[in-house]
């Protein structure tokens, strides 16, 4: 039976528990945009184990971990943050969650300590879908959609995010999320 779900910007896409795709296995993706031509977002829970200063020259000293945003354009850096009112050219994703913004202003905010590591997440690459591709993946059951929450985006340990989002969906998902055999797959 095919699942019906409205795909919405700002929601989370949670990889179904038995997904084997190495890029998305046990991943949680923040969907930043969705329209007739496609969709894109960022994987929230796959660290590249690097600091932003290791990837960018001429960037203020800033203790912020970098995450693997997805397999598309892995030579690009993106960021989501919660200071859209301060960072010009930011795009609102959801309440208290913004994508991008003026890079020079970002550096200014960091230099003047108006933006802290807990306000921002950096990503290498992004997850992208062509027109109708995400809809087809949703219908086939590859993704479980969940409402976003700022705490998922900015305050959760990336190691436990997949499990936590599933556990908060409902009791059935909680049982799956806490299955030690599945957690050993990660």
Backbone as JSON, one array per atom type, in Angstrom:
{
  "sequence": "XXXXXXXXXXXXXXXXXXXXXXXXXXXXXXXXXXXXXXXXXXXXXXXXXXXXXXXXXXXXXXXXXXXXXXXXXXXXXXXXXXXXXXXXXXXXXXXXXXXXXXXXXXXXXXXXXXXXXXXXXXXXXXXXXXXXXXXXXXXXXXXXXXXXXXXXXXXXXXXXXXXXXXXXXXXXXXXXXXXXXXXXXX",
  "N": [[0.84, -1.19, 0.0], [0.6, 2.14, -0.87], [1.99, 5.04, 0.66], [0.55, 8.11, 1.66], [1.54, 11.42, 1.85], [2.03, 14.78, 2.57], [4.6, 16.56, 1.35], [6.65, 18.79, 2.98], [8.36, 21.83, 3.2], [10.74, 22.49, 5.67], [10.13, 20.32, 7.22], [11.28, 17.19, 8.64], [13.02, 14.54, 7.12], [13.18, 11.24, 7.73], [15.24, 8.52, 7.48], [14.01, 5.38, 6.5], [13.99, 2.53, 8.67], [15.41, 0.28, 7.55], [16.87, 1.16, 5.43], [19.46, 0.93, 3.09], [21.12, 2.49, 1.57], [24.22, 3.97, 1.46], [24.69, 6.72, 1.71], [22.45, 7.75, 2.97], [21.64, 6.08, 5.03], [20.17, 5.59, 8.15], [19.77, 8.36, 8.44], [18.84, 11.79, 9.11], [17.16, 14.26, 7.53], [16.91, 17.7, 7.07], [14.47, 19.29, 5.4], [14.83, 21.84, 3.24], [13.75, 23.15, 1.07], [11.06, 22.68, -1.18], [9.5, 22.12, -4.2], [7.81, 22.2, -7.41], [9.9, 21.65, -9.18], [11.78, 20.23, -7.77], [13.62, 19.28, -4.78], [15.53, 20.11, -1.82], [17.82, 19.59, 0.88], [19.49, 19.13, 4.08], [21.56, 16.69, 5.55], [21.38, 16.05, 8.9], [22.77, 14.55, 10.78], [25.34, 13.46, 10.27], [28.48, 13.74, 10.86], [31.48, 15.21, 9.58], [33.7, 15.23, 11.01], [35.33, 17.47, 11.31], [36.38, 20.85, 11.87], [34.95, 24.0, 11.05], [36.93, 25.9, 10.51], [38.98, 24.39, 9.5], [38.28, 23.95, 6.92], [37.79, 26.36, 5.63], [39.59, 29.1, 4.47], [40.59, 32.34, 5.64], [38.57, 32.78, 7.55], [36.84, 33.61, 10.51], [38.13, 32.54, 13.72], [36.44, 29.81, 14.99], [34.62, 27.56, 16.78], [33.07, 25.18, 15.42], [31.52, 22.32, 14.4], [31.53, 20.48, 11.31], [29.17, 19.12, 9.06], [28.16, 16.37, 6.96], [26.27, 17.23, 4.4], [25.0, 16.02, 2.27], [25.09, 14.05, -0.8], [25.34, 15.72, -3.04], [27.08, 18.22, -4.81], [29.53, 18.31, -3.22], [31.67, 19.94, -2.93], [30.93, 22.32, -1.92], [29.97, 24.65, 0.66], [27.49, 25.03, 3.1], [25.05, 26.57, 5.29], [22.87, 26.43, 8.11], [20.87, 28.24, 10.39], [19.79, 30.07, 13.35], [19.44, 32.78, 13.4], [18.12, 34.55, 11.66], [17.07, 37.12, 11.63], [19.27, 38.68, 12.0], [21.1, 38.03, 10.03], [21.53, 39.03, 6.91], [19.84, 38.33, 3.83], [19.08, 35.74, 4.42], [17.2, 32.7, 4.13], [14.04, 31.75, 5.14], [13.31, 28.68, 6.61], [11.77, 27.3, 8.45], [9.94, 27.99, 11.49], [12.17, 29.82, 13.33], [14.33, 28.67, 12.03], [16.74, 29.05, 9.58], [18.22, 29.29, 6.32], [21.37, 29.79, 4.81], [22.54, 33.04, 3.77], [24.11, 36.29, 3.78], [27.5, 35.95, 3.33], [29.74, 37.53, 4.11], [28.58, 39.09, 6.09], [27.96, 37.05, 7.87], [30.54, 36.3, 8.74], [31.22, 38.7, 10.01], [29.33, 38.72, 12.12], [30.19, 36.5, 13.57], [32.84, 37.26, 14.25], [32.29, 39.42, 15.94], [31.1, 38.18, 18.01], [28.33, 37.81, 17.96], [27.07, 35.71, 17.0], [26.97, 32.42, 17.91], [28.42, 29.08, 18.24], [26.25, 27.35, 18.86], [24.18, 28.48, 17.47], [24.31, 27.87, 14.8], [24.8, 25.59, 12.02], [27.1, 23.95, 9.97], [27.55, 22.62, 6.65], [28.87, 20.29, 4.3], [28.22, 19.94, 1.01], [24.92, 18.82, -0.16], [21.64, 17.35, 0.11], [19.72, 16.38, -2.6], [16.84, 16.33, -4.75], [15.3, 15.53, -7.82], [12.49, 16.76, -9.82], [9.54, 15.31, -8.65], [10.96, 13.07, -7.71], [11.47, 12.87, -4.91], [8.86, 12.64, -4.01], [8.16, 10.14, -5.09], [9.98, 8.53, -3.69], [8.99, 8.89, -1.12], [6.45, 7.73, -1.38], [7.18, 5.09, -1.82], [8.07, 4.39, 0.62], [10.63, 4.99, 1.57], [11.28, 7.11, 3.17], [10.39, 8.59, 6.3], [8.31, 11.04, 7.28], [8.62, 13.81, 9.46], [7.62, 16.36, 11.72], [9.55, 19.29, 12.02], [11.72, 20.6, 14.55], [13.23, 23.1, 16.4], [14.94, 22.18, 18.38], [15.73, 19.68, 17.47], [17.28, 20.42, 15.31], [19.27, 22.18, 16.3], [20.05, 21.45, 18.95], [20.35, 18.71, 19.55], [22.26, 15.74, 20.06], [24.11, 14.64, 17.37], [24.66, 12.01, 17.01], [22.6, 10.49, 18.18], [20.33, 11.41, 16.93], [18.69, 10.29, 14.8], [17.52, 8.08, 16.08], [16.2, 9.43, 18.22], [14.34, 11.14, 16.9], [12.7, 9.25, 15.59], [11.78, 7.82, 17.86], [10.19, 9.74, 19.06], [8.06, 9.92, 17.33], [5.91, 7.9, 17.45], [4.65, 5.11, 19.42], [5.15, 2.68, 17.98], [7.27, 3.39, 16.23], [9.1, 4.09, 18.18], [9.75, 1.64, 19.35], [11.09, 0.43, 17.21], [13.2, 2.27, 16.87], [14.64, 1.89, 19.18], [15.66, -0.62, 18.95], [18.31, -2.69, 19.49], [19.72, -4.12, 17.54], [19.28, -2.72, 15.14], [20.45, -0.27, 15.77], [23.06, -1.02, 15.94], [23.75, -1.2, 13.32], [24.4, 1.28, 12.4]],
  "CA": [[0.0, 0.0, 0.0], [1.39, 3.37, -0.98], [1.75, 6.01, 1.72], [0.3, 9.48, 1.23], [2.09, 12.4, 2.76], [2.36, 16.05, 1.97], [6.0, 16.91, 1.59], [6.63, 20.19, 3.36], [9.58, 22.55, 3.55], [10.86, 22.64, 7.11], [9.97, 19.04, 7.89], [12.41, 16.28, 8.66], [12.89, 13.26, 6.44], [13.91, 10.26, 8.52], [15.46, 7.32, 6.67], [13.31, 4.22, 7.05], [14.97, 1.77, 9.46], [16.2, -0.71, 6.85], [17.5, 1.76, 4.25], [20.85, 0.51, 2.98], [21.88, 3.5, 0.84], [25.25, 4.44, 2.39], [24.6, 8.17, 1.92], [21.29, 8.14, 3.77], [21.33, 5.1, 6.08], [19.9, 6.17, 9.47], [19.96, 9.81, 8.39], [17.74, 12.73, 9.32], [17.38, 15.36, 6.6], [16.06, 18.88, 7.18], [14.04, 19.69, 4.06], [14.92, 23.31, 3.2], [12.89, 23.67, 0.01], [10.37, 21.67, -1.98], [8.6, 22.73, -5.18], [7.56, 21.33, -8.56], [11.14, 21.3, -9.88], [12.62, 19.38, -6.95], [13.73, 19.54, -3.35], [16.86, 19.97, -1.27], [17.94, 19.7, 2.33], [20.78, 18.8, 4.64], [21.6, 15.6, 6.53], [21.73, 16.68, 10.17], [23.42, 13.69, 11.76], [26.55, 12.79, 9.78], [29.62, 14.64, 11.01], [32.7, 14.92, 8.81], [34.74, 15.28, 12.04], [36.22, 18.61, 11.05], [35.92, 22.15, 12.28], [34.77, 24.89, 9.89], [38.2, 26.57, 10.21], [39.83, 23.48, 8.73], [37.81, 23.94, 5.53], [37.72, 27.7, 5.04], [40.63, 30.1, 4.75], [40.04, 33.68, 5.85], [37.33, 32.66, 8.32], [37.16, 33.85, 11.93], [38.27, 31.37, 14.59], [35.07, 29.47, 15.39], [34.51, 26.14, 17.11], [31.82, 24.65, 14.9], [31.68, 21.08, 13.67], [30.97, 20.46, 9.97], [28.4, 17.91, 8.78], [27.97, 15.95, 5.58], [24.9, 17.63, 4.07], [24.46, 15.12, 1.26], [26.03, 13.68, -1.86], [25.33, 16.66, -4.16], [27.96, 19.39, -4.71], [30.31, 18.18, -1.98], [32.71, 20.97, -2.9], [30.3, 23.56, -1.47], [29.66, 24.74, 2.09], [26.19, 25.65, 3.37], [24.8, 26.69, 6.72], [21.55, 26.75, 8.62], [21.08, 29.0, 11.62], [18.57, 30.59, 13.98], [19.59, 34.23, 13.55], [17.68, 35.14, 10.39], [16.83, 38.55, 11.78], [20.57, 39.36, 11.98], [21.9, 37.65, 8.86], [20.89, 39.47, 5.67], [19.66, 37.4, 2.71], [18.72, 34.41, 4.91], [15.93, 32.15, 3.66], [13.33, 31.07, 6.23], [12.97, 27.28, 6.36], [10.69, 27.03, 9.39], [10.01, 28.91, 12.61], [13.45, 29.8, 14.01], [15.34, 27.95, 11.25], [17.03, 29.77, 8.35], [19.28, 28.75, 5.49], [22.2, 30.72, 4.07], [22.64, 34.44, 4.14], [25.3, 36.99, 3.32], [28.68, 35.33, 3.93], [30.55, 38.55, 4.79], [27.84, 39.43, 7.33], [28.16, 35.89, 8.76], [31.87, 36.44, 9.34], [31.13, 39.85, 10.91], [28.59, 38.31, 13.32], [31.06, 35.6, 14.33], [33.95, 38.06, 14.78], [31.79, 40.29, 17.01], [30.46, 37.28, 18.97], [26.88, 37.94, 17.89], [26.63, 34.39, 16.56], [27.72, 31.4, 18.64], [28.31, 27.75, 17.6], [24.92, 26.76, 19.06], [23.23, 29.15, 16.57], [24.56, 27.58, 13.39], [25.36, 24.29, 11.63], [27.73, 23.99, 8.65], [27.44, 21.39, 5.88], [29.56, 20.1, 3.03], [27.26, 19.32, 0.11], [23.51, 18.82, 0.23], [20.8, 16.28, -0.43], [18.83, 16.97, -3.6], [15.94, 15.45, -5.5], [14.7, 16.12, -9.02], [11.03, 16.84, -9.78], [8.81, 14.08, -8.33], [11.81, 12.0, -7.17], [11.22, 12.72, -3.47], [7.48, 12.14, -3.88], [8.22, 8.71, -5.37], [10.67, 7.89, -2.57], [8.05, 8.9, 0.01], [5.4, 6.75, -1.65], [7.75, 3.74, -1.7], [8.38, 4.14, 2.03], [12.04, 5.21, 1.88], [11.39, 8.18, 4.16], [9.33, 8.85, 7.26], [8.33, 12.49, 7.47], [8.35, 14.25, 10.82], [7.69, 17.81, 11.87], [10.84, 19.75, 12.53], [11.73, 21.31, 15.82], [14.55, 23.73, 16.54], [15.81, 21.37, 19.23], [16.33, 18.65, 16.63], [18.26, 21.02, 14.41], [20.38, 22.87, 16.96], [20.41, 21.03, 20.3], [20.47, 17.27, 19.75], [23.48, 15.04, 19.67], [23.89, 14.08, 16.03], [24.79, 10.55, 17.1], [21.32, 9.9, 18.57], [19.21, 12.14, 16.33], [17.79, 9.38, 14.08], [16.78, 7.33, 17.11], [15.33, 10.34, 18.97], [13.22, 11.59, 16.07], [11.8, 8.11, 15.45], [11.17, 7.51, 19.16], [9.17, 10.75, 19.36], [6.94, 9.82, 16.36], [4.86, 7.16, 18.15], [5.16, 3.92, 20.11], [5.7, 1.72, 17.03], [8.58, 3.86, 15.81], [9.96, 4.05, 19.35], [10.23, 0.27, 19.47], [12.08, 0.24, 16.15], [14.35, 3.13, 17.13], [15.4, 1.38, 20.32], [16.11, -1.98, 18.67], [19.78, -2.67, 19.5], [20.24, -4.65, 16.29], [19.29, -1.64, 14.16], [21.41, 0.74, 16.18], [24.4, -1.55, 15.67], [24.0, -1.04, 11.89], [24.82, 2.64, 12.1]],
  "C": [[0.88, 1.24, 0.0], [0.99, 4.35, 0.11], [1.51, 7.38, 1.11], [0.84, 10.42, 2.29], [2.4, 13.67, 2.0], [3.79, 16.39, 2.34], [6.06, 18.41, 1.85], [8.02, 20.69, 3.73], [9.59, 22.72, 5.07], [10.68, 21.34, 7.87], [11.26, 18.23, 7.84], [12.06, 15.04, 7.85], [13.79, 12.29, 7.19], [14.03, 8.99, 7.68], [14.74, 6.15, 7.33], [14.36, 3.28, 7.66], [15.85, 0.8, 8.68], [16.83, -0.17, 5.56], [18.99, 1.4, 4.24], [21.73, 1.51, 2.23], [22.93, 4.1, 1.78], [25.22, 5.96, 2.65], [23.52, 8.52, 2.94], [20.91, 7.17, 4.88], [21.27, 5.78, 7.44], [20.15, 7.68, 9.51], [18.66, 10.55, 8.69], [18.06, 13.94, 8.46], [16.4, 16.49, 6.91], [15.74, 19.32, 5.77], [13.95, 21.21, 4.02], [14.08, 23.93, 2.1], [12.28, 22.49, -0.73], [9.39, 22.39, -2.89], [8.51, 21.8, -6.37], [8.83, 20.89, -9.29], [12.07, 20.42, -9.06], [12.63, 19.79, -5.5], [15.2, 19.47, -2.95], [16.82, 20.14, 0.24], [19.32, 19.28, 2.77], [20.65, 17.66, 5.65], [22.14, 16.19, 7.83], [22.65, 15.84, 11.05], [24.63, 12.92, 11.24], [27.72, 13.78, 9.79], [30.76, 14.23, 10.08], [33.94, 15.0, 9.73], [35.81, 16.33, 11.72], [35.56, 19.87, 11.58], [35.84, 23.04, 11.04], [36.08, 25.59, 9.52], [39.18, 25.68, 9.45], [39.46, 23.48, 7.25], [37.85, 25.3, 4.85], [38.91, 28.55, 5.46], [39.92, 31.43, 5.0], [38.67, 33.62, 6.52], [37.67, 32.87, 9.78], [37.29, 32.54, 12.71], [36.9, 31.06, 15.2], [34.98, 27.97, 15.6], [33.16, 25.6, 16.67], [32.11, 23.44, 14.02], [31.0, 21.18, 12.3], [30.3, 19.1, 9.74], [28.35, 17.64, 7.29], [26.51, 16.23, 5.24], [24.23, 16.72, 3.07], [25.43, 14.95, 0.12], [26.1, 14.65, -3.05], [26.26, 17.84, -3.85], [28.78, 19.38, -3.42], [31.51, 19.12, -1.93], [32.14, 22.32, -2.48], [30.02, 23.49, 0.03], [28.36, 25.54, 2.24], [26.03, 25.77, 4.88], [23.33, 26.98, 6.98], [21.77, 27.37, 10.0], [19.74, 29.44, 12.18], [18.63, 32.09, 14.2], [19.21, 34.96, 12.25], [17.44, 36.62, 10.46], [18.13, 39.35, 11.75], [21.34, 39.14, 10.69], [21.13, 37.96, 7.57], [20.87, 38.35, 4.64], [19.4, 35.95, 3.15], [17.37, 34.0, 4.35], [15.28, 31.4, 4.81], [12.96, 29.66, 5.78], [11.75, 26.91, 7.19], [10.84, 28.03, 10.53], [11.35, 28.76, 13.33], [14.56, 29.05, 13.29], [15.5, 28.65, 9.91], [18.19, 29.1, 7.63], [20.04, 29.89, 4.83], [22.19, 32.13, 4.63], [23.96, 35.0, 3.66], [26.54, 36.5, 4.07], [29.57, 36.34, 4.66], [29.89, 38.97, 6.11], [27.97, 38.29, 8.34], [29.5, 36.01, 9.48], [31.89, 37.6, 10.34], [30.45, 39.44, 12.22], [29.42, 37.38, 14.19], [32.18, 36.38, 15.0], [33.51, 38.89, 15.98], [30.97, 39.5, 18.04], [28.95, 37.48, 19.07], [26.24, 36.64, 17.41], [27.56, 33.37, 17.21], [27.56, 30.05, 17.94], [26.93, 27.11, 17.77], [23.84, 27.39, 18.17], [23.32, 28.69, 15.12], [25.07, 26.16, 13.2], [25.88, 24.43, 10.2], [27.66, 22.62, 7.99], [28.31, 21.44, 4.63], [28.57, 19.35, 2.15], [25.83, 19.42, 0.63], [22.82, 17.61, -0.37], [19.82, 16.93, -1.4], [18.02, 15.92, -4.33], [15.39, 16.21, -6.7], [13.18, 16.13, -8.87], [10.44, 15.45, -9.59], [9.66, 12.96, -7.74], [11.53, 11.79, -5.68], [9.81, 12.18, -3.23], [7.45, 10.63, -4.09], [8.91, 7.95, -4.23], [9.78, 7.85, -1.32], [6.99, 7.83, -0.17], [5.91, 5.31, -1.52], [8.16, 3.41, -0.27], [9.83, 4.34, 2.42], [12.24, 6.21, 3.02], [10.16, 8.23, 5.05], [9.39, 10.35, 7.52], [7.93, 12.84, 8.9], [8.4, 15.77, 10.84], [9.05, 18.17, 12.47], [10.64, 20.43, 13.87], [13.14, 21.88, 15.95], [15.49, 22.89, 17.39], [16.44, 20.23, 18.46], [17.47, 19.23, 15.79], [19.48, 21.55, 15.14], [20.85, 22.28, 18.29], [20.63, 19.54, 20.5], [21.85, 16.76, 19.35], [23.23, 14.39, 18.32], [23.95, 12.56, 16.07], [23.43, 9.88, 17.37], [20.11, 10.51, 17.87], [18.23, 11.22, 15.63], [16.91, 8.63, 15.06], [15.79, 8.24, 17.85], [14.13, 10.81, 18.16], [12.21, 10.45, 15.89], [11.06, 7.81, 16.75], [10.06, 8.5, 19.51], [7.97, 10.72, 18.4], [5.73, 9.14, 17.01], [5.47, 5.88, 18.71], [5.77, 2.9, 19.15], [7.09, 2.12, 16.57], [9.57, 3.83, 16.97], [10.55, 2.66, 19.55], [11.33, 0.0, 18.44], [13.35, 1.02, 16.47], [15.23, 2.58, 18.24], [15.85, -0.07, 20.14], [17.63, -1.99, 18.58], [20.4, -3.22, 18.23], [20.3, -3.59, 15.2], [20.34, -0.6, 14.51], [22.83, 0.28, 15.94], [24.77, -1.39, 14.19], [24.61, 0.31, 11.55], [26.32, 2.79, 12.1]]
}
